[in-house]
Amino acid sequence: MTTTTAASSIRALEQLLGRERVLSGGDVRYLRDATEGRGLSGHADAVVVPESVDEVARTLAWCYEHDVPLVPRGGGTGFAGGAVPIGGGIVLALERLRRVRAFDPLLWRMHVEAGVTTVEVRRLARENGLLFPPDPGAAEQSQIGGNIATNAGGPHAFKYGVTGAWVTGLEAVVPPGEVISVGGPIRKDVAGYDLRSLLIGSEGTLGIVTAAWLRLLPAPEAFLPVAAVYPDADAGCAAIERVLGSGLLPAALEYLDARTIAASGAAFPAPLPADAGFLVVSEADGSAEAAEALRAELVEALGEGASAVVVPEGSREIAALWRWRDGVSIAVTAQQGGKVSEDIVVPVERLHEAVEETLAIGRRHALDACSWGHAGDGNLHSTFMLAHEDSDALARSAAAAEELFALAVRLEGSISGEHGVGWVKRGQLRHQWSPRALALHAGIKRAWDPKGLLNPGKKV
Ligand SMILES: Cc1cc2nc3c(=O)[nH]c(=O)nc-3n(C[C@H](O)[C@H](O)[C@H](O)COP(=O)(O)OP(=O)(O)OC[C@H]3O[C@@H](n4cnc5c(N)ncnc54)[C@H](O)[C@@H]3O)c2cc1C
């Protein structure tokens, strides 16, 4: 409960920042994220859309002075409900902070504001012969600030790591409304405790990221994917372990189980065998020569036990394969109109067990279940499909998700590999960490945000 009313908040913020920076709290575009399909929605007193770092700082200072919660928001594509203002307060949307402050292609780096979208960063890099490797789906909408706040992954995180690996410096607004900078256009920095890493993945609970220095790579000359179809998860998981055991390092190593293939296979850019029970998508990259050699080795390693191997040729076929892969999540949602999708991660040799257990959990709760994800990282998108107005199925899927988190912990994994804890996994960390580790975690939150006003109820 805030100490101000919505109307007085709007008036005060308009006076502070100007009318064009403040929108009504009833604007539903700012009250949901990609958890909408599981029925999650929030409410807000007002939405602030700042155009400068100073305006971000003044907004947080005002919230701190008046004890009003503040929820930072990027593109609203998160799968953990992190940007949903569950407890009300102010939504602070970063979409107008979209300047590229510096781009030094010859030095492989870029300095961008938080609201620049993932696709813009990747495009600018590519047009200059460079690569920004993190590639979470929904790249047209997701913002660099949101990717940093969730430490987002994506298919190519297998070889290149998650977003944090590519951030060398951060500018952030922290309570009670001050701007800090940690790191910068430097490639190494071991001075002080690693505040940069604390902010990365903090899901808007420690500070508001306003800009980042990003590290880039010279772009590989060629990207050559291979897809292999198996009769079942047994054969498919064996193939994944064979790739790893052979010492091959593909850029991506993805999988889909049988139910996910059934939901999304119609749009697969090549004919699939009728008995497709498991699909692995991998990609070789590097110089044209190295990528071709690696692709040949992948075809051999993945070919054993496969009922079909698909080798897309040419940039159109390759782009079509990844476009299809980007659409898998949406195709699964389309099955019933909604889904509860978690992103547990397990040691890669337990992937097979986790795939089978996801289905078993679904059966126990009478839910249509499936999984797909980043096989090389042991990261599953374990999913229960439902119609989001079906409150009974929603309750069963919440119980099923609890079992999934317990499964992750039992398999020596983690409750989240890339989407974060947000609102939907609140409290789950207690199953994974000791009381002392949890106390340290809570202490960090208190040190940064003593009033607990930054994205309350999330992450901690
Ligand atoms: C179709 C689809 C596919 C996806 N695929 C992947 C994938 O492969 N890998 C993956 O990791 N994720 C994936 N996601 C999830 C999502 O795209 C990522 O988590 C993304 O990084 C979220 O960015 P966003 O800008 O949309 O953040 P939002 O959803 O707006 O916010 C996410 C969290 O970050 C906080 N936040 C946002 N901006 C800031 C800021 N500037 N400062 C401080 N905190 C901030 C919010 O408070 C919230 O807690 C997918 C989502 C969809 C819909």
Ligand as a Chemical Component Dictionary entry (heavy atoms), coordinates in Angstrom:
data_LIG
# 
_chem_comp.id                   LIG 
_chem_comp.type                 NON-POLYMER 
_chem_comp.pdbx_formal_charge   0 
_chem_comp.three_letter_code    LIG 
# 
loop_
_chem_comp_atom.comp_id 
_chem_comp_atom.atom_id 
_chem_comp_atom.alt_atom_id 
_chem_comp_atom.type_symbol 
_chem_comp_atom.charge 
_chem_comp_atom.model_Cartn_x 
_chem_comp_atom.model_Cartn_y 
_chem_comp_atom.model_Cartn_z 
_chem_comp_atom.pdbx_ordinal 
LIG C1  C1  C 0 9.302  -15.838 -27.540 1  
LIG C2  C2  C 0 10.287 -15.622 -26.412 2  
LIG C3  C3  C 0 11.518 -16.261 -26.444 3  
LIG C4  C4  C 0 12.443 -16.058 -25.420 4  
LIG N1  N1  N 0 13.657 -16.674 -25.494 5  
LIG C5  C5  C 0 14.566 -16.470 -24.510 6  
LIG C6  C6  C 0 15.857 -17.104 -24.566 7  
LIG O1  O1  O 0 16.181 -17.845 -25.486 8  
LIG N2  N2  N 0 16.705 -16.865 -23.552 9  
LIG C7  C7  C 0 16.381 -16.036 -22.498 10 
LIG O2  O2  O 0 17.211 -15.857 -21.594 11 
LIG N3  N3  N 0 15.192 -15.436 -22.439 12 
LIG C8  C8  C 0 14.276 -15.621 -23.409 13 
LIG N4  N4  N 0 13.059 -15.006 -23.331 14 
LIG C9  C9  C 0 12.732 -14.178 -22.160 15 
LIG C10 C10 C 0 13.026 -12.669 -22.327 16 
LIG O3  O3  O 0 13.016 -12.311 -23.692 17 
LIG C11 C11 C 0 14.348 -12.283 -21.697 18 
LIG O4  O4  O 0 14.302 -12.530 -20.301 19 
LIG C12 C12 C 0 14.712 -10.802 -21.926 20 
LIG O5  O5  O 0 16.047 -10.591 -21.574 21 
LIG C13 C13 C 0 13.832 -9.837  -21.152 22 
LIG O6  O6  O 0 14.116 -8.526  -21.604 23 
LIG P1  P1  P 0 12.993 -7.392  -21.562 24 
LIG O7  O7  O 0 13.642 -6.127  -22.031 25 
LIG O8  O8  O 0 11.789 -7.802  -22.273 26 
LIG O9  O9  O 0 12.763 -7.300  -19.993 27 
LIG P2  P2  P 0 11.398 -7.190  -19.154 28 
LIG O10 O10 O 0 10.539 -8.371  -19.375 29 
LIG O11 O11 O 0 10.797 -5.861  -19.367 30 
LIG O12 O12 O 0 11.992 -7.243  -17.671 31 
LIG C14 C14 C 0 12.620 -8.385  -17.183 32 
LIG C15 C15 C 0 13.198 -8.078  -15.788 33 
LIG O13 O13 O 0 14.248 -7.123  -15.901 34 
LIG C16 C16 C 0 13.947 -5.931  -15.162 35 
LIG N5  N5  N 0 14.432 -4.817  -16.003 36 
LIG C17 C17 C 0 14.108 -4.552  -17.286 37 
LIG N6  N6  N 0 14.826 -3.505  -17.729 38 
LIG C18 C18 C 0 15.610 -3.096  -16.690 39 
LIG C19 C19 C 0 16.580 -2.069  -16.505 40 
LIG N7  N7  N 0 16.908 -1.234  -17.504 41 
LIG N8  N8  N 0 17.184 -1.960  -15.302 42 
LIG C20 C20 C 0 16.884 -2.794  -14.274 43 
LIG N9  N9  N 0 15.976 -3.784  -14.400 44 
LIG C21 C21 C 0 15.351 -3.932  -15.587 45 
LIG C22 C22 C 0 12.456 -5.957  -14.933 46 
LIG O14 O14 O 0 12.127 -5.286  -13.741 47 
LIG C23 C23 C 0 12.201 -7.463  -14.831 48 
LIG O15 O15 O 0 12.498 -7.902  -13.529 49 
LIG C24 C24 C 0 12.117 -15.190 -24.341 50 
LIG C25 C25 C 0 10.883 -14.543 -24.317 51 
LIG C26 C26 C 0 9.967  -14.753 -25.335 52 
LIG C27 C27 C 0 8.652  -14.029 -25.277 53 
# 
loop_
_chem_comp_bond.comp_id 
_chem_comp_bond.atom_id_1 
_chem_comp_bond.atom_id_2 
_chem_comp_bond.value_order 
_chem_comp_bond.pdbx_ordinal 
LIG C1  C2  SING 1  
LIG C2  C3  SING 2  
LIG C2  C26 DOUB 3  
LIG C3  C4  DOUB 4  
LIG C4  N1  SING 5  
LIG C4  C24 SING 6  
LIG N1  C5  DOUB 7  
LIG C5  C6  SING 8  
LIG C5  C8  SING 9  
LIG C6  O1  DOUB 10 
LIG C6  N2  SING 11 
LIG N2  C7  SING 12 
LIG C7  O2  DOUB 13 
LIG C7  N3  SING 14 
LIG N3  C8  DOUB 15 
LIG C8  N4  SING 16 
LIG N4  C9  SING 17 
LIG N4  C24 SING 18 
LIG C9  C10 SING 19 
LIG C10 O3  SING 20 
LIG C10 C11 SING 21 
LIG C11 O4  SING 22 
LIG C11 C12 SING 23 
LIG C12 O5  SING 24 
LIG C12 C13 SING 25 
LIG C13 O6  SING 26 
LIG O6  P1  SING 27 
LIG P1  O7  DOUB 28 
LIG P1  O8  SING 29 
LIG P1  O9  SING 30 
LIG O9  P2  SING 31 
LIG P2  O10 DOUB 32 
LIG P2  O11 SING 33 
LIG P2  O12 SING 34 
LIG O12 C14 SING 35 
LIG C14 C15 SING 36 
LIG C15 O13 SING 37 
LIG C15 C23 SING 38 
LIG O13 C16 SING 39 
LIG C16 N5  SING 40 
LIG C16 C22 SING 41 
LIG N5  C17 SING 42 
LIG N5  C21 SING 43 
LIG C17 N6  DOUB 44 
LIG N6  C18 SING 45 
LIG C18 C19 SING 46 
LIG C18 C21 DOUB 47 
LIG C19 N7  SING 48 
LIG C19 N8  DOUB 49 
LIG N8  C20 SING 50 
LIG C20 N9  DOUB 51 
LIG N9  C21 SING 52 
LIG C22 O14 SING 53 
LIG C22 C23 SING 54 
LIG C23 O15 SING 55 
LIG C24 C25 DOUB 56 
LIG C25 C26 SING 57 
LIG C26 C27 SING 58 
# 
